[in-house]
């Protein structure tokens, strides 16, 4: 099951590979943690 947990500043604090695959985000879960939603989705549109 895909999930993406963010803090009050919209930074990813927990997720899994299923989420990254579903959103077509390259990289590892560890590399995604700490990024904001904007950074994650901008990365997706640049790929």
FIKOLZA-1660 file (N, C-alpha, C; in steps of 0.1 Angstrom, whole numbers, plus 5000, padded with zeros to 4 digits):
% residues 47
   i   px   py   pz ch aa at
   1 5008 4988 5000  A  X  N
   1 5000 5000 5000  A  X CA
   1 5009 5012 5000  A  X  C
   2 5006 5021 4991  A  X  N
   2 5014 5034 4990  A  X CA
   2 5009 5044 5001  A  X  C
   3 5019 5051 5006  A  X  N
   3 5016 5062 5015  A  X CA
   3 5027 5072 5015  A  X  C
   4 5023 5084 5019  A  X  N
   4 5033 5095 5020  A  X CA
   4 5029 5104 5032  A  X  C
   5 5037 5104 5042  A  X  N
   5 5034 5111 5054  A  X CA
   5 5043 5124 5054  A  X  C
   6 5037 5135 5056  A  X  N
   6 5044 5148 5056  A  X CA
   6 5043 5155 5070  A  X  C
   7 5052 5164 5073  A  X  N
   7 5051 5172 5085  A  X CA
   7 5043 5185 5082  A  X  C
   8 5043 5194 5092  A  X  N
   8 5035 5206 5090  A  X CA
   8 5041 5216 5080  A  X  C
   9 5053 5213 5076  A  X  N
   9 5060 5221 5066  A  X CA
   9 5060 5214 5052  A  X  C
  10 5052 5204 5051  A  X  N
  10 5050 5196 5039  A  X CA
  10 5063 5189 5034  A  X  C
  11 5071 5185 5044  A  X  N
  11 5083 5177 5041  A  X CA
  11 5080 5163 5043  A  X  C
  12 5085 5154 5034  A  X  N
  12 5082 5140 5035  A  X CA
  12 5090 5134 5047  A  X  C
  13 5083 5128 5056  A  X  N
  13 5089 5122 5068  A  X CA
  13 5088 5107 5068  A  X  C
  14 5079 5101 5059  A  X  N
  14 5078 5087 5058  A  X CA
  14 5071 5084 5045  A  X  C
  15 5076 5074 5038  A  X  N
  15 5069 5069 5026  A  X CA
  15 5075 5055 5023  A  X  C
  16 5071 5050 5011  A  X  N
  16 5076 5037 5007  A  X CA
  16 5078 5037 4992  A  X  C
  17 5084 5026 4988  A  X  N
  17 5088 5025 4973  A  X CA
  17 5075 5024 4965  A  X  C
  18 5064 5019 4970  A  X  N
  18 5052 5018 4962  A  X CA
  18 5047 5032 4959  A  X  C
  19 5049 5042 4968  A  X  N
  19 5045 5055 4965  A  X CA
  19 5053 5061 4954  A  X  C
  20 5066 5060 4955  A  X  N
  20 5075 5065 4945  A  X CA
  20 5073 5059 4931  A  X  C
  21 5070 5046 4931  A  X  N
  21 5067 5040 4918  A  X CA
  21 5053 5045 4913  A  X  C
  22 5043 5046 4921  A  X  N
  22 5030 5051 4917  A  X CA
  22 5031 5065 4911  A  X  C
  23 5039 5074 4918  A  X  N
  23 5041 5088 4913  A  X CA
  23 5052 5090 4903  A  X  C
  24 5058 5078 4899  A  X  N
  24 5069 5078 4889  A  X CA
  24 5080 5088 4893  A  X  C
  25 5084 5087 4906  A  X  N
  25 5095 5094 4912  A  X CA
  25 5108 5085 4912  A  X  C
  26 5118 5090 4906  A  X  N
  26 5131 5082 4906  A  X CA
  26 5138 5084 4919  A  X  C
  27 5146 5074 4922  A  X  N
  27 5154 5075 4935  A  X CA
  27 5149 5066 4945  A  X  C
  28 5156 5067 4957  A  X  N
  28 5153 5058 4968  A  X CA
  28 5143 5065 4978  A  X  C
  29 5137 5057 4986  A  X  N
  29 5129 5063 4997  A  X CA
  29 5137 5072 5005  A  X  C
  30 5149 5068 5009  A  X  N
  30 5158 5075 5018  A  X CA
  30 5161 5089 5012  A  X  C
  31 5163 5089 4999  A  X  N
  31 5166 5102 4992  A  X CA
  31 5154 5111 4991  A  X  C
  32 5142 5106 4992  A  X  N
  32 5130 5114 4992  A  X CA
  32 5127 5121 5005  A  X  C
  33 5131 5114 5016  A  X  N
  33 5128 5119 5029  A  X CA
  33 5134 5133 5032  A  X  C
  34 5126 5142 5037  A  X  N
  34 5131 5156 5040  A  X CA
  34 5128 5165 5029  A  X  C
  35 5124 5160 5017  A  X  N
  35 5121 5169 5006  A  X CA
  35 5106 5174 5008  A  X  C
  36 5104 5186 5003  A  X  N
  36 5090 5191 5003  A  X CA
  36 5082 5184 4992  A  X  C
  37 5069 5185 4993  A  X  N
  37 5060 5180 4983  A  X CA
  37 5063 5186 4969  A  X  C
  38 5066 5199 4969  A  X  N
  38 5070 5207 4957  A  X CA
  38 5082 5201 4951  A  X  C
  39 5092 5198 4959  A  X  N
  39 5105 5192 4954  A  X CA
  39 5102 5178 4948  A  X  C
  40 5094 5170 4955  A  X  N
  40 5091 5157 4950  A  X CA
  40 5084 5157 4936  A  X  C
  41 5074 5166 4936  A  X  N
  41 5066 5167 4923  A  X CA
  41 5073 5174 4912  A  X  C
  42 5082 5183 4915  A  X  N
  42 5089 5190 4905  A  X CA
  42 5100 5180 4899  A  X  C
  43 5105 5172 4908  A  X  N
  43 5114 5161 4903  A  X CA
  43 5107 5152 4894  A  X  C
  44 5095 5149 4897  A  X  N
  44 5087 5140 4888  A  X CA
  44 5085 5146 4874  A  X  C
  45 5082 5159 4874  A  X  N
  45 5079 5165 4861  A  X CA
  45 5092 5168 4853  A  X  C
  46 5103 5168 4859  A  X  N
  46 5116 5170 4852  A  X CA
  46 5121 5157 4846  A  X  C
  47 5117 5146 4851  A  X  N
  47 5122 5132 4847  A  X CA
  47 5118 5129 4833  A  X  C
% end
